[in-house]
Amino acid sequence: MIPSVNDMKVVLVRPPFYALFGVTTPKMKTYPLNILGLATYVRDRAGHDAAVIDGESISIPGLEPEGDPNRDPEQVMNAGIPRMVGILEDPDHPLWQEMERLITDQSPDLVGISCNSGNLDTVRRIVDRVKRYRVPVILGGSHPTVLPEQTLTYTGADLAAVGEGELTLAAVMDALDGRRGSVGEIPSLALRGNGMVTVRSRGKLIADLDSLPIPDRSFVRRDDYFGEVLLTGRGCPFNCSYCASRNIWGRKVRLRSTASIIEELELLAEGAENEPEPRPGRWVVKIVDDTFTVSRRRTLELLDRIIDRKLNRFEFTGGVRADTLDEELVRRMREANFRRVTLGVESGSPRILAKIRKGETNEDVKRAVALLRAAGIHSHAFFMIGLPGETPEDIELSKKLINEAQPDHVEINMVTPYPGTDIFSELIPEDPLKIDRWYRWFHQGMSTHSDQLGYDLDKEYHNFLEFARNYHASRAKTSAIPS
């Protein structure tokens, strides 16, 4: 039974990170779906009060993008690195003052901050200001899940949820509110105190995702974002060496029911139809599963329901694996109004693909892109540079694959060896407790491991970006699929 009074209030925060580079236009931002879900859960299932603050939507002078705001985000970020570093190194920057004001104006009893490796320094700035008000701070996300002790030591936060956050956050609020038990008994929680960090054993994952409430988007201003975001499952069965997903969600895939997803889409459609001032992208839905097509049966069932319920008024996009696509599946995706999909290709070198346990071949990629092109679906292919053991010759094989497969768009990312991945252990010899400047842990151009490779990663990354720019210019002249 949900208590009738909301006794505690948590303010959940997505820290500014991309905004530091000038990536501020709505089309470059998506809802902070993770903290929207958490806020909805503690309100609707645990009877506590909640508010959401999205640091990516902070509006202060000096955060506007420099140059053409329609450039690819990776180019905007690469050019904005000096500004990002300058803001992070200035503890009194107006951005941190504004974050402090927004949080404390809510009079929170608890502050929760979403935390990954790349925004660890941003989190530290926010925690430093919040702690002046003697408000406890709990972190959640990929980095505290994998390195809870280092995270709490580095940021000064009090608590960290390890793994899924819903049950842990609700239990913490109940304990702080005196409803049950003590904080120190909660599973999947790390606690800092008396000069040490204690990490409790992991609790069970949520088996039935349908038991979670549909995230309430009204916690944020919808006009600040382009389109909608939808999560239909958690977990990934694959074992890629560069990915830490299995440490958060596990390798067992848990999928929401088709009925649950359709219910959420119908709510989104109703909201879009009733908007007094329609916003751009209100009929665009980005599916953010690790791999949307991981279950062919469930995917086909969902696509059929989307078509039957005329929810193909939405324009869908999502990530897929090349080796999961076939002609029937792609045709149904197009009928459901999938207009664009992303493919994590990563490398065109068979040797590197085997080394990172990708489990796909270049022929899989070429076949998938051809199927998508024939159906009229745009393909957006991700490639990495800087993988362990990679050579300049391997990079050339990636360029060769791009020219042969002809995806509609390619995005080049510098390898980020995230904690919890095999490549972190392979490429980063330092003790995580001794690493600083975690802002280097992002994909758009600050090498963390050039000394572990046989080439200058920063230089080769810029060369690959130039190749991509030329490739896109050439595609623009010949592409047969309209935008």
N, C-alpha and C positions, 0 to 999 in steps of 0.2 A: 504494500500500500504506500502511495506517495504521501508524505507529510503535507499538511495543509499550509504550512508556513515555509517561506524560503528564508532560512536562518543565516546561511553563509552566502557570500558572493565571491565568485572567482572571475577574474578578468583574464581572458585568454588572448595571447599576443602572437601574431606573426611578425617577427622582427623585420625591419627594412634590410634588404640586401641588394636585390636588383635595382632598387631605387637609387642606391648609392652611385650607380654607374650611369644613371640617366634613363633607365628602362622604366618609364613611368606612364606611357600611354595605355589606355584601357585595353587595346588590342593585344598588348604584350603581357597582360596580367590575367590570371585565373583566380577564382574564389579560393580562399584558404579553407578548402573543404575539410581538412583534418580537424581544425579547431572549431569549425561550425558544427561538425558532428559531435565533438566533445561537449560544446556548450549546450546543444540540444539534449544530449544524454543526461548531463547532471541536472538540467532543469526538469526534463520530463520523466526521468526514471528515478532520480534521487531527491527531487524536491528542493534543490538549491538554486540560487540566483546566478546568472552568468551574463557576461558581456564580452564582446569581441573587438579587438583593436588590430587593424591590419596596417603594419608599418610600411607596406608597399604602396599604400594610398595616402601617405602623409604629404601634405601640401605646404612646403615652405620655400622661400626664395633660394635659388641655387641648385635645386634638384631637377630642373627642367633638362630634357635631353639636349645635347649639343649636336649641331648639324641636322641632317635629315632624320626625323623621328621614325620614318618608315624603313630605315635600314634593317637588315637582319639583326636580331638581338645579339648574336655572338659578336658581330662587328661593333655594335654600340658598346657592349661591355668591354671588349678589348681596348677600344679607344678611351673608355672611361676609367681605366685602372688607376691612373694617378689621382683622380678625384676621389675614388673610393678609399684609397689608402689615406689620403689627407683627412677625410671625414673620420675614419676609424682612429686615427692618431690624435685627434683633437677631442679630449673628453668634455669640453665645454661647447662643442658645436651646437648650433640651434636645433639640429635634428634630435639630439639626445635630450635637450630641454623640452622639446615638444612631446617626445615619447613619454617623458616623466609626467608632464601635465595631463596628457590624455589618460594615462593609467591611473594616476592618483585622483583625478576628478571623479572617477567611478567609485571611490572609497572601498577598495577591495579588501576582503579578508584573506585572500590568497591570489597570487599571480602565477599563471601558467604560461610558459613560453615554449613555442615550437623551436626545436634546435637541431640543426644538422652541422656537418663539419665546417662548411664554408661560412656559416654565420655565427660561429662560436665567439669571435671577437665582438660582433654586434651584440650578442646576448650578454656578454660580460659588461659592456657599457650600460645596458638597460638594467641588469641586476644591480650594478653599483648604485644606480640612482634610486631604484625601488627600495633597496635595503635601508636607505636613510629613513624610511617611514616605518621600519620594523614590521614589514609585511613579509610573511614567508613566501618563497618562490619555489615552484616546482617546474622542472624541465621535462620535455618529452620529445621523442623523435629518434632518428637513426643514430645520431652520435651518442647521446646518453644511453641508448640501449646497448651499444657495443662497448663503450668506454665510460661506464657510470662514475667510477672513482676519479678518472682524469677530468671528466666534465664538471663535476661539482667542485673539484679543487681549482680548476682553471677559471670558472665563472663566479664562484662564490655563492651559487644557489644552494638552497637547503635540501631539496629533494629532487629525485629524478625517477620518472616512470620508465621501467625497463620493458620494452615491447609494446603491445597494445595498451592504449591509455584509458579507455572508458571505465573499466572496472576499478583500476588503480586510482584514478582521479576521484571517482565517487567515494571510494573507501577512505581516501585521505580527507576529503571534506567531511564525511561522517565522523571520522575520528577527531578532527579538529573541533568539530561542533559538539563533541561529547555524546554523540548518538550511540557509538559502539566502539569498543576496543581502543587500542592505542596505535599511533602511526607506526611504531616500531614493529608491529606484528603483521603489517600488510605485505602480501607477496608482491613480487615484481616491482619492488621499490628500493631505491638507494637513498640513504640518509647521511647527511654530514653533521657532525657534532663532536665536541671534545677532541678536536684535532684529528679525527679519523672519519673515514667513510665506511658505512656498513651497507652491504648489498644483500637484500633478501632473495631467496630462490624464486625462480619464475613460476607464476601461476599458469593455469590452463588458458589456452586461447579460446576466444568466443566461438563456439561451434556453429551456432545458428545466427548468421548475420541478419536474418530477417527480424531478429529480436531487437535490433538497434533501431531507434527512431530515424525517420528521414531527416537529414540535416535541414535546419530552418535557415534559409538564406536571408531572412529579414534581420539577422544580427548585423548585417553590413549593408552599405549603400550599393544597390545593384548597378547603378549607373557607373560605378568605378571600374566595372569589369566588362570584358567582351565575352558574351555567350555564357553557357552553363557548364558545370563540371559534374561528372557522374562516375561513381565507383561501383562496379558490379561484382567484385570479388577481391579476396585477399590471398596472397601466397603465390609462389611460383615454383613449378616442379623442376625447373632447369637449374643448372649448377655452374653458371658462368663465373669465371674467376675474378671478374671485375665488379661484381654485383653483390651488395649486402642485403638484398631483399629477404633472403631466407633467414637472416638473423632477427628480423622484425616480425614478419608474417609467418615464417616457417615455409617449408617446401610443400606441405600438403595444401592444395588449393581449396579454399572455402568460397563457394559461389552463392550469391543471393538468388532467390527464386525469381523466375520470370515475372510472376505476379507482383512481387515487391518492386522490381525495376519499372514495370509498366505503371504502377501506382505513382512512383516518383515522377516519371515522365509526364503523366497526365496532370499532376500538380504543377509542374513547370510550364506545361502548355496553357493551363488555365491562367497562371500568373502572367504569361507573355501576352495572352489575348486581352487581359484586363489592365495592362499598363496604360495610364493616361497619356504618357509621352513615351512612345516606343523607343527603346534604346538599340543602338547598333548591335547586331549579333545575338539578339534575344532568341532567335530560332537556331542557334548553333549549339551543339552539345559535344563536349570533349570527354571521351571515356578514358579514365586515367588508370585502368588496370595495368598490371605489369605486362600481360598479354591478353587482349580481349578475346582472341580466338583460341584460348587454351583448351576449351572443351567444344569440339565441333557440334555435338548434339545440342548443348545448351545454347550455343551461338545461333544455330539455325532456328531453334525454337523461339528465341528472343526476337530474331529478325522477322519471323513470321507474325508474331504478335504485334510488333511495331507497324508492320504493313497492314494487318487486319484492323488495328485500332486507329489507322490513319495518323499515326505519330511520325510517319515519314515526312510530315511537314517540317520536322526538325532536320537540320543538316548535321550529320554526324562525322566525327573524326575520332581516331583511336589508334593505339599501337598494336601491331600484329607481328608474328614471326613469319618469315617468308615460307618456311616449310609447313605451315599450318593451312596455307591457302590452296584451294582447288577451284575449278571453274564454277561449280554449283554454288559454293560458298561466296565467291566474289560476286556472282550474278545476284544473289539474294542481298548481299550487302549494298549493291547499287540500287536495288528496288527499295530497300529501306532508307535510301538517301544518304549512304556513306559517300561523301565527296572527296575525302582525303584520308589517307592512313599513313602512319609512320612505321618504318622498318628499321630495326636495330641491326644494321649490316656489320658495322664495326671495322672490318678489314677485308681486303680483297686477296689476302695472302693465305692460301690453304694451310701453310705451316703455322701461322699465327692463329688462325681460326681453331686449329686443333689444340694449340697450346692454351688458349683461353676457354676451351671446352664449349665453344659456341654451339656445336652440333648442327651447323648448316653448311652448305656449300655455295660456291659462286653460281652454280647452275640453279640452285633453289632460288637465289635472289633474282637472277635473270628471268626465270620462269614466273615468279611472283609479280615482278614489275610488268611483264608482258600481259599477264592476266588482268592486272589492275588497269593498264592502259586500254586494253580491249573493252573493258567495262565502263570506261570513262571516269575512273577514280584516280585522283592525283596521288602519286607516291612521293613520300618525303623520307629520304634515306639518311640515317645517322652513320657517320664514320668516326673512328677514333684514331688518334696519333699519339705514340708514346707508350705502346704496350710493351711488356717485358720481352726482351729478345728481339724486338723489331729493328729492322735495318732500313736505310733509305730505299733499298730495293723492294722491301715489303710495301712501303708507302707508294711506290710507283705501281705496284700491283693493285692497290686500292684505286688509284686514278684510272688504271686500265679497266677495272670492273665498272666504274662509273660510266666511262665512255661506251662500254659494251652494253650495259643494262639500260642506260638512259633513263634513270628516275627523273621525275619532274623537278625535284629539288633535292639538294644535298646539304647536310649540315655537318661541319667539321668541328669536332670537340677534342680538346686536349685531354688525355687520360688523367683521371683523378683517382689516385690509389686510396680509396676510402677505408677507414678502419672497419674491420670485420670482413674484408675481402682478402682473398689469397694474394692478390697483387700488392696489397699494403705490406704484408709481411715480406714479400719478395723485393719491393722497391724502396721501402723506407726503413733504414737500419736504426733510426733513432728510437729511444724510449718515448712513447706518446706523452708521458709526463714532462718531457723536456722540450717538446715542440711548441713553438710560439708562431704567431702570424698564420693562424688557421685560415685567414681570408684567402690564402693561396689555393685552398681546396675547392676550386670550381673549374668548370670546363672551358672557359673562354680565354685562357692564356696567361697563366703564371706557373711556370714549370716548378714542380716540387722534386723532380728526380732526374734532371738532365745528366747528372754525374753517374747515373746507373745505366745510361744508354751510350751507344757509340756515335752519337751525333748531337748537334745543338737543337734541342726540342723546340725552343722558342722560335728559332729561325725556320725550322721545317714546318712548324705550325703556320706561320705567316705565309710561307710558300704555298701550303695546301689551301689556305683561305683565298689566295690569289687565283689558284687553279679553279676553285669553286666559283669565284666571281666571273671568271672567263667562261666557265661551263654554263652558268645561268644566262649570261649574255647570249651565248650561242643558242641555248634552248629557247630563249624568248623569240628568236627569229623563226624557229621551226616547229614549236609545240603545236599539236593539233587539238589539244583539249582546252576549251575555253576556261578562263578563270571564273 
